[in-house]
Amino acid sequence: MKTSSSEFGTIDFFFCGKDQNTIIHQGLIDRLSNLDKAYFPTPWNKEKWNEVLKHKSGHYLVGVSHDSERVYGFTLIGISNPDSAHLYKILVDPSIHRRGLGKSMLLDAMCLLKDKNYNSIYLEVEQSNFEALGFYRTLGYKVLVGKKDFYGPMRDAFAMEAIL
């Protein structure tokens, strides 16, 4: 596990999934699921969060910004490919947007992946999400390809990648 600090408490990173011994308390899983459900355009249900974080499928790097009272944001990165990682989710509570937490979490995660010899990280983002597109571009992500109807009918995405 790696820990760093932000103005919004501690950012803890841990690896979880198949073959990992990390124990994640149900309370944290519930808090992540609730934040995801409240603010993410395509949230996972609690069953999916439990499947991912309780060692049932895949391999993941999770970053959580929190203090004893609340979760401020999180990153969820799939790491099943030996060369590249896949950013599945990044979310910061909207009440603290544009204060650097998302950037800190993602840059810390990218550094940790680079230290583990990953070469790149990729993601999908809805083409109409101009704020997110700008955010990823400032961190070095480049558009690879468009994906028609990726998020549903008339909701196209870009696949983007950053070299670590």
LOVO-340058 format. One record per residue (C-alpha): x, y, z; residue number from 1. Coordinates in pm, whole numbers. Each point is the difference from the previous one (the first is absolute). Layout:
<nodes>
px=X, py=Y, pz=Z, n=NUM $
...
</nodes>
This chain:
<nodes>
px=0, py=0, pz=0, n=1 $
px=114, py=354, pz=-75, n=2 $
px=-124, py=305, pz=188, n=3 $
px=20, py=370, pz=-81, n=4 $
px=-167, py=309, pz=143, n=5 $
px=-228, py=264, pz=-143, n=6 $
px=-204, py=285, pz=139, n=7 $
px=-283, py=-256, pz=5, n=8 $
px=158, py=-251, pz=234, n=9 $
px=203, py=-303, pz=-93, n=10 $
px=22, py=-163, pz=-342, n=11 $
px=54, py=-374, pz=41, n=12 $
px=85, py=-224, pz=-294, n=13 $
px=-30, py=-375, pz=18, n=14 $
px=-4, py=-296, pz=-233, n=15 $
px=-295, py=-235, pz=18, n=16 $
px=-170, py=-276, pz=-194, n=17 $
px=91, py=-360, pz=-71, n=18 $
px=309, py=-126, pz=181, n=19 $
px=26, py=311, pz=219, n=20 $
px=-15, py=-10, pz=379, n=21 $
px=-128, py=355, pz=47, n=22 $
px=-300, py=8, pz=233, n=23 $
px=-246, py=276, pz=-77, n=24 $
px=-265, py=69, pz=260, n=25 $
px=-361, py=-8, pz=-112, n=26 $
px=-50, py=353, pz=133, n=27 $
px=255, py=136, pz=-248, n=28 $
px=-155, py=-197, pz=-285, n=29 $
px=-341, py=143, pz=91, n=30 $
px=138, py=356, pz=12, n=31 $
px=164, py=-40, pz=-344, n=32 $
px=-317, py=-151, pz=-142, n=33 $
px=-214, py=281, pz=142, n=34 $
px=229, py=272, pz=-140, n=35 $
px=3, py=-177, pz=-337, n=36 $
px=-379, py=-31, pz=-1, n=37 $
px=-50, py=365, pz=98, n=38 $
px=229, py=159, pz=-259, n=39 $
px=128, py=-236, pz=-270, n=40 $
px=-197, py=-3, pz=-328, n=41 $
px=23, py=-380, pz=-26, n=42 $
px=28, py=-126, pz=360, n=43 $
px=66, py=-358, pz=101, n=44 $
px=-237, py=-176, pz=238, n=45 $
px=120, py=-122, pz=341, n=46 $
px=35, py=-355, pz=-129, n=47 $
px=252, py=113, pz=-264, n=48 $
px=197, py=201, pz=258, n=49 $
px=11, py=-304, pz=229, n=50 $
px=105, py=-227, pz=-287, n=51 $
px=290, py=229, pz=-92, n=52 $
px=121, py=92, pz=347, n=53 $
px=-46, py=-333, pz=173, n=54 $
px=242, py=-197, pz=-216, n=55 $
px=-250, py=-166, pz=-229, n=56 $
px=108, py=122, pz=-343, n=57 $
px=285, py=179, pz=-171, n=58 $
px=285, py=201, pz=146, n=59 $
px=-42, py=364, pz=99, n=60 $
px=178, py=302, pz=140, n=61 $
px=-233, py=208, pz=214, n=62 $
px=72, py=348, pz=131, n=63 $
px=-227, py=151, pz=265, n=64 $
px=13, py=355, pz=136, n=65 $
px=-158, py=2, pz=344, n=66 $
px=5, py=105, pz=360, n=67 $
px=-178, py=-158, pz=295, n=68 $
px=-328, py=167, pz=-100, n=69 $
px=-35, py=-46, pz=-376, n=70 $
px=136, py=-108, pz=-336, n=71 $
px=86, py=297, pz=-224, n=72 $
px=87, py=-191, pz=-314, n=73 $
px=142, py=-316, pz=-149, n=74 $
px=176, py=-155, pz=-297, n=75 $
px=-53, py=-355, pz=-122, n=76 $
px=255, py=-142, pz=-243, n=77 $
px=1, py=-346, pz=-156, n=78 $
px=345, py=-158, pz=-22, n=79 $
px=-55, py=-337, pz=-169, n=80 $
px=223, py=83, pz=-300, n=81 $
px=374, py=-22, pz=82, n=82 $
px=88, py=311, pz=-204, n=83 $
px=-291, py=241, pz=35, n=84 $
px=-263, py=90, pz=256, n=85 $
px=-363, py=102, pz=-57, n=86 $
px=-155, py=290, pz=192, n=87 $
px=-356, py=-117, pz=63, n=88 $
px=-111, py=277, pz=232, n=89 $
px=117, py=322, pz=152, n=90 $
px=-239, py=206, pz=207, n=91 $
px=30, py=302, pz=226, n=92 $
px=-291, py=126, pz=207, n=93 $
px=-141, py=294, pz=-206, n=94 $
px=6, py=227, pz=306, n=95 $
px=382, py=7, pz=-25, n=96 $
px=52, py=-8, pz=-378, n=97 $
px=285, py=202, pz=-149, n=98 $
px=212, py=-5, pz=315, n=99 $
px=261, py=-248, pz=-121, n=100 $
px=-113, py=-323, pz=163, n=101 $
px=-77, py=-186, pz=-323, n=102 $
px=332, py=106, pz=-147, n=103 $
px=188, py=-107, pz=315, n=104 $
px=-171, py=-339, pz=14, n=105 $
px=55, py=-76, pz=-368, n=106 $
px=362, py=123, pz=-11, n=107 $
px=83, py=-200, pz=315, n=108 $
px=-161, py=-309, pz=-154, n=109 $
px=191, py=51, pz=-326, n=110 $
px=330, py=29, pz=191, n=111 $
px=-77, py=-314, pz=196, n=112 $
px=-80, py=-189, pz=-322, n=113 $
px=322, py=126, pz=-160, n=114 $
px=194, py=-122, pz=306, n=115 $
px=-160, py=-342, pz=-59, n=116 $
px=126, py=6, pz=-361, n=117 $
px=-326, py=75, pz=-178, n=118 $
px=57, py=185, pz=-328, n=119 $
px=-335, py=173, pz=-51, n=120 $
px=-346, py=63, pz=136, n=121 $
px=-312, py=32, pz=-211, n=122 $
px=-361, py=99, pz=55, n=123 $
px=-327, py=72, pz=-172, n=124 $
px=-176, py=333, pz=36, n=125 $
px=-327, py=122, pz=-146, n=126 $
px=69, py=226, pz=-297, n=127 $
px=-240, py=264, pz=133, n=128 $
px=179, py=20, pz=337, n=129 $
px=219, py=297, pz=-90, n=130 $
px=110, py=63, pz=359, n=131 $
px=134, py=-354, pz=36, n=132 $
px=162, py=8, pz=-345, n=133 $
px=188, py=317, pz=96, n=134 $
px=100, py=-147, pz=336, n=135 $
px=146, py=-314, pz=-158, n=136 $
px=181, py=198, pz=-271, n=137 $
px=175, py=212, pz=266, n=138 $
px=132, py=-326, pz=150, n=139 $
px=145, py=-118, pz=-332, n=140 $
px=-280, py=-219, pz=-131, n=141 $
px=-44, py=-16, pz=-378, n=142 $
px=-307, py=-115, pz=-195, n=143 $
px=54, py=-340, pz=-160, n=144 $
px=-336, py=-69, pz=-163, n=145 $
px=-370, py=78, pz=19, n=146 $
px=-247, py=-265, pz=122, n=147 $
px=-352, py=36, pz=-137, n=148 $
px=-285, py=-52, pz=249, n=149 $
px=248, py=-111, pz=270, n=150 $
px=-215, py=138, pz=283, n=151 $
px=-331, py=-73, pz=-174, n=152 $
px=-187, py=127, pz=-304, n=153 $
px=138, py=335, pz=-120, n=154 $
px=257, py=5, pz=283, n=155 $
px=335, py=-40, pz=-173, n=156 $
px=333, py=-21, pz=181, n=157 $
px=365, py=66, pz=-66, n=158 $
px=262, py=-254, pz=104, n=159 $
px=297, py=194, pz=138, n=160 $
px=346, py=-108, pz=113, n=161 $
px=287, py=149, pz=198, n=162 $
px=353, py=-134, pz=-13, n=163 $
px=142, py=-46, pz=350, n=164 $
</nodes>
